[in-house]
């Protein structure tokens, strides 16, 4: 009974000292379990004749195990010894725009390249991604877009001879 | 023996130094450099595209041109790695660690020059080694069977882990994740489509370029933009010196030699190749170099050693091809195809039946290296000045080039979405201080490791002790264990200090 009380008291003192380790550990744990789970559905085979699932299953388990270990290292039983300064640099609000704009512009490119052709897609890519720098004026961005689009077409299609549509379907 | 050797070199020189062959070598080097610099494109795609053009040429010229594309790409890949932190080639992935740090410190010039010089020296030495030891080298490669391959790759991976900055567990996880990602696609052995979620695009597996561009290119750009958004500074990298100092030159000697030796040996092993040579050379530097402490924050050893290694490996990669007829990599396989089209059987008889091809190719490799250094060194100023361009003009261009390069791989927009997904992953990793280089290493090794593991077990009948029974494999495994311990022990000691219970 006393042992149980002691265990509970210890558990109450568990705090997360290293949140980054905890997050990454969680990521590894979940990803490892996912891979291992999917690998189970393939033929596992035996050591002598490894099936499609053997190696990935083993790797998935290892990854999940590493995740657990990492989560373990992020915890500590000494809440009073928590590092004074947060692990991250002085808290500045991370702007969301760069992430959204870069991802968005690339997604836009992927969506339009087949239909609009290389030139226009690149122009769109540059125009949208340029918004990530607030000091980038529309005028300058427009020029940059034209320059890069022209250069890209010359380099990839003309010089290197790659097959890709330069202009929208229908024109040519 | 030496009379033979000189006669061989003479034959090679007379073949390589014709106006035509010099011309082809030059075209190859130029194309290769451009390909290497542009992310997404690679020597494989380029050689495949140019193969039909070479049908009309005579076989020696064709091989000379294709070969120079291959090692030209090694040079080009290091340029992007240093300047923009993007691995143009898989084997340049390790150069970017110190190379980009040097660029950040305004020392892009010395980094680029160091890479070029180191590669050239490796090329010279490599060519010499090939000329002297082609045949015995080939038989060394034969001693490596599946258990040895597996242990070698494990050593390479442990090396990648132990040299990663930050937590060991993080890096180990990255390697395993990389291995798993490498297994995505159709399994060659069983025909099962693994982890493809029914998507036909993933049948071929994850593209290296998508992974690399996403995790390194996209994620890095986003994080850099966030920093500027917050601080409103205009980010123009300072470029101080263009040329390595005398101190730099002195420090470059030992790593170049080590990298060359390691790369020459590792390039012999089919499949191992330039990438594992580069990673292993960096690991070696970390253990052996006098300036090991600076590695990771801009030490020139960290640029020169992997570059020398990957160039040496690119050269010796030809040996199993030419002497045994075994293509060491996909590029080599293409070259086998090129040779067969010209009615040349690669194999042991090539030395006797087509000596001018063999020796001509070897001498032309040296010539190619010379051309590359002549091409690249003056361009160092040009490349370095690229960094002076304000970041706001650079990053959209980089995004565009990445996107187009990746699109050009399969003409598929899906690949760009892949890059996006990995970009998000890369962003998460940067935010969490996880080293991403180990991810690339695991990715490249994944299918090969599984294959060697499977083969080793098939041959031994499911007996795991085969890895310990064979001496070379055992040696490699012990080396891995030592490396791992060397990385773990300091970390454990540190933790023990933190966890010590107070008395009373």
Interface residues (C-beta under 8 A of the other chain):
Chain A: X20 X21 X23 X24 X25 X27 X28 X31 X32 X35 X38 X39 X42 X43 X46 X47 X48 X49 X50 X51 X52 X53 X55 X56 X59 X60 X62 X63 X66 X67 X69 X70 X73 X76 X81 X92 X93 X94 X95 X97 X98 X99 X102 X103 X105 X106 X107 X109 X110 X111 X113 X114 X118 X122 X125 X126 X129 X130 X132 X133 X134 X135 X136 X141 X144 X145 X148 X149 X152 X156 X160 X161 X162 X163 X164
Chain B: X34 X41 X49 X167 X169 X170 X172 X173 X176 X177 X179 X180 X183 X187 X189 X190 X192 X194 X195 X218 X221 X222 X223 X225 X226 X228 X229 X230 X234 X391 X392 X393 X395 X396 X397 X399 X400 X401 X403 X404 X407 X408 X411 X413 X414 X416 X417 X419 X420 X423 X424 X427 X428 X432 X433 X434 X449 X450 X453 X454 X457 X458 X461 X462 X464 X495 X498 X499
